[in-house]
Amino acid sequence: MKKCYLRVRKDCFQPIETKHKNCDLFRVRRKGKHVWTLAPKLGYLLELKRYYGFDVSSQCVGGIVGLQLATKLVSNGSYALLCVATKQSSLVNYSDPSSTFMFDFSDGAMSALIAKEEGKYEILSFSFLSDGYFGDVVYAEQRSNLLEVHEIPGWRDKMREESKKNFIYVIEEALSQAGVSKSKIGFVALVHMKRSFHRALLDTLGLKEEQSFYLENFGHMQGVDPFLAMEIARKQGKLEKGVVVLASAGTGWTWGASVLEVL
């Protein structure tokens, strides 16, 4: 996990002399150790000076939650390093038929350097919505360390219905806060999900398939997904001047969205 994070040195730190500046560190997702904080250790390994770091967890929406925290806490002249990573593929019980929707879990990491007045994107708004009705459906007990599905009658159908409604809500709410209409969306970066559900969200938003990227060959990397989709779109030249929407949802459950403007 630390090796994944340390790759941020080249991509994030090359443009600036961050080790001589203030840097707040945000680490999101799984560490592989209990009762342990990774962010201070990561800052030490990156040779940062005058920094403080803390860990945040909100499952698959954790990346967007961390992004919101970073934008709120970063000050002029300093930077916030947002790191998101997962190795949850090791928590999947591949012998459990009820866990088939987790079989495409994969491992990965991302990082982003947040500044008050610099960068290629302006972060305009956020929106979040939580619903604890499904809170005890999926979790891992320490005794087994594997994710288990604790069935509630009809939860899968209800989840599909509620999740679509909540995704649209947080996206529209974030757009409203940013003063942007749906017609101005240039690209939407979504958490990895069933292709049919992905398509349904795009249809509801009035978007074409080329205005998003389906992570079919990457699998589900939890909070990394929206940022990965956005980075792939950037490399493909799809992120022109305009609005980008990040959207995800994490078990527990919480849905979240963020609106960014490409500068």
C-alpha positions in Angstrom: 0.0 0.0 0.0 2.8 2.4 0.9 4.4 1.7 -2.5 1.2 2.8 -4.2 1.2 6.0 -2.4 4.9 6.8 -2.9 4.4 6.9 -6.6 2.7 10.3 -6.1 6.2 11.9 -5.7 6.8 12.1 -9.5 3.3 13.1 -10.7 2.2 15.4 -7.8 5.4 16.9 -6.5 7.5 17.5 -9.7 5.9 20.9 -10.6 6.5 22.4 -7.1 9.0 22.2 -4.3 6.4 20.9 -1.9 8.9 19.7 0.8 9.6 23.3 1.6 5.9 24.2 1.8 3.1 23.4 4.2 1.3 20.2 3.1 -1.8 18.7 4.7 -2.0 15.0 4.1 -5.3 13.1 3.6 -5.3 9.4 3.4 -8.4 7.5 2.4 -9.3 3.8 2.4 -7.8 0.6 3.7 -4.3 0.3 5.4 -4.0 -3.4 6.2 -3.3 -2.6 9.9 -5.7 -1.9 12.8 -5.4 1.0 15.2 -2.8 2.7 13.0 -2.6 6.0 11.1 -0.9 6.0 7.7 -0.9 9.7 6.8 2.0 10.7 9.2 4.1 7.8 8.0 3.4 8.7 4.4 4.4 12.3 5.0 7.7 11.1 6.5 8.4 8.8 3.6 7.8 11.7 1.2 10.2 13.9 3.2 7.6 16.6 3.8 8.2 19.4 6.1 5.8 21.2 8.4 2.9 19.0 7.6 0.1 17.2 9.5 -1.8 14.2 8.2 -4.9 12.2 9.1 -6.8 9.3 7.7 -10.4 9.4 6.5 -12.7 6.5 5.6 -16.1 6.6 3.9 -15.7 3.5 1.7 -16.2 4.1 -2.1 -17.2 7.7 -1.7 -14.2 8.4 0.5 -12.2 10.0 -2.4 -14.9 12.7 -2.9 -15.2 13.2 0.9 -11.5 13.6 1.1 -11.5 16.1 -1.7 -14.1 18.2 0.1 -12.0 18.2 3.3 -8.9 19.2 1.4 -10.6 22.1 -0.3 -12.0 23.4 3.0 -8.8 23.1 5.0 -6.1 24.1 2.5 -4.9 27.6 3.0 -3.0 30.1 0.8 0.6 29.2 0.3 0.1 25.5 1.3 -1.0 22.3 -0.3 -3.2 19.4 0.6 -2.2 16.0 -0.7 -5.2 13.7 -1.2 -4.3 10.0 -1.4 -6.8 7.3 -2.1 -6.1 3.6 -2.3 -7.6 0.2 -1.8 -6.7 -3.5 -1.6 -10.2 -4.7 -0.9 -10.0 -7.5 -3.5 -8.3 -9.4 -0.7 -11.5 -9.1 1.4 -13.8 -10.7 -1.2 -15.1 -14.2 -0.4 -15.1 -15.7 -3.9 -16.8 -18.9 -2.7 -19.9 -17.0 -1.6 -22.6 -16.8 -4.3 -24.1 -13.7 -2.6 -20.9 -11.8 -3.1 -20.7 -12.1 -6.9 -21.3 -8.3 -7.3 -17.9 -7.9 -5.6 -15.9 -10.2 -7.9 -14.7 -7.3 -10.0 -13.1 -5.6 -7.0 -9.5 -4.6 -7.9 -6.6 -2.8 -6.2 -5.3 0.7 -7.0 -4.4 4.1 -5.8 -4.5 7.8 -6.8 -3.3 11.1 -5.5 -4.1 14.7 -6.1 -2.4 17.9 -5.0 -4.9 20.5 -3.9 -4.0 24.2 -3.8 -6.0 27.4 -3.0 -5.3 29.3 -6.2 -3.4 26.9 -8.5 -4.2 24.0 -10.7 -5.9 22.8 -13.9 -9.4 22.5 -12.3 -11.5 24.7 -10.1 -13.6 22.8 -7.6 -17.0 24.4 -7.6 -19.3 22.4 -5.3 -20.1 19.2 -3.4 -23.2 17.3 -2.4 -23.7 14.3 -0.2 -26.6 12.2 1.0 -26.6 9.3 3.5 -29.1 6.5 4.1 -28.4 4.0 6.9 -31.2 1.6 5.9 -28.7 -0.6 4.1 -26.0 0.0 6.7 -25.7 -3.5 7.9 -26.0 -5.3 4.6 -22.3 -5.5 3.6 -19.3 -5.4 6.0 -16.4 -7.5 7.1 -16.1 -8.9 10.7 -12.7 -8.9 12.2 -12.9 -12.6 13.0 -13.0 -13.5 9.2 -11.6 -10.3 7.6 -13.8 -11.1 4.6 -16.8 -9.1 3.3 -20.1 -10.7 4.0 -23.6 -10.0 2.6 -26.2 -10.0 5.3 -29.4 -10.3 3.3 -32.4 -8.1 4.0 -35.5 -9.2 2.1 -35.8 -7.2 -1.1 -32.7 -5.1 -0.5 -31.2 -5.5 -3.9 -34.2 -4.2 -5.8 -34.7 -1.4 -3.3 -31.0 -0.5 -3.5 -31.2 -0.2 -7.2 -34.2 2.1 -7.0 -32.8 4.2 -4.1 -29.3 4.4 -5.5 -30.3 5.7 -8.9 -32.5 8.3 -7.2 -29.8 9.3 -4.8 -27.1 9.5 -7.5 -29.3 11.9 -9.5 -30.1 13.9 -6.4 -26.4 14.6 -5.3 -25.4 15.3 -8.9 -28.3 17.8 -9.5 -27.7 19.3 -6.0 -24.0 19.8 -6.7 -24.8 21.4 -10.1 -27.3 23.7 -8.5 -24.8 24.8 -5.8 -22.3 25.5 -8.6 -24.9 27.4 -10.6 -24.5 25.0 -13.6 -27.2 23.3 -15.6 -27.1 19.6 -16.7 -26.7 20.8 -20.3 -23.3 22.2 -19.4 -21.9 18.8 -18.3 -19.0 17.9 -20.5 -17.9 14.7 -18.7 -19.2 12.6 -15.7 -16.8 10.4 -13.9 -18.7 7.6 -12.1 -17.8 4.9 -9.6 -17.6 1.5 -11.3 -21.0 -0.2 -11.4 -23.1 -2.5 -13.6 -23.0 -1.3 -17.2 -26.8 -1.2 -17.3 -26.9 1.0 -14.2 -24.1 3.2 -15.6 -26.1 3.6 -18.9 -29.3 4.4 -17.0 -27.6 7.2 -15.1 -26.3 8.7 -18.3 -29.7 8.5 -19.9 -31.3 10.2 -16.9 -28.7 13.0 -17.1 -29.2 13.4 -20.8 -25.6 12.4 -21.6 -24.0 10.4 -24.3 -21.7 7.4 -23.7 -18.7 9.3 -24.9 -19.3 11.8 -22.1 -18.2 9.2 -19.5 -15.9 6.3 -19.2 -16.8 2.8 -18.2 -14.0 1.1 -16.2 -14.6 -2.3 -17.7 -11.0 -3.3 -17.9 -10.0 -1.8 -14.5 -12.6 -3.2 -12.1 -13.8 -1.4 -9.0 -11.1 0.4 -7.0 -13.5 1.9 -4.5 -12.8 5.7 -4.0 -10.2 5.7 -6.8 -12.8 5.1 -9.6 -14.1 8.6 -10.4 -10.6 10.1 -10.3 -9.3 7.2 -12.6 -12.1 7.8 -15.1 -11.4 11.5 -15.1 -7.6 10.9 -15.6 -8.3 8.5 -18.5 -10.6 11.1 -20.1 -7.9 13.7 -19.7 -5.4 11.6 -21.5 -7.9 10.9 -24.3 -8.5 14.6 -24.8 -12.1 14.5 -23.6 -11.7 17.1 -20.9 -12.0 20.4 -22.7 -13.0 23.7 -21.2 -16.2 23.0 -19.3 -17.7 21.1 -16.4 -16.7 17.7 -15.0 -18.9 15.9 -12.5 -17.4 13.2 -10.1 -20.0 10.9 -8.5 -19.7 7.9 -6.2 -21.4 5.9 -3.4 -20.0 4.0 -0.5 -21.4 1.2 1.6 -23.1 2.4 4.8 -24.5 4.1 2.6 -23.5 7.6 1.4 -23.8 9.1 -2.1 -21.6 12.0 -3.1 -20.9 14.3 -6.1 -18.5 17.1 -6.9 -18.6 19.6 -9.8 -15.3 20.8 -11.2 -14.5 23.3 -14.0 -11.7 22.7 -16.5 -9.6 25.8 -16.7 
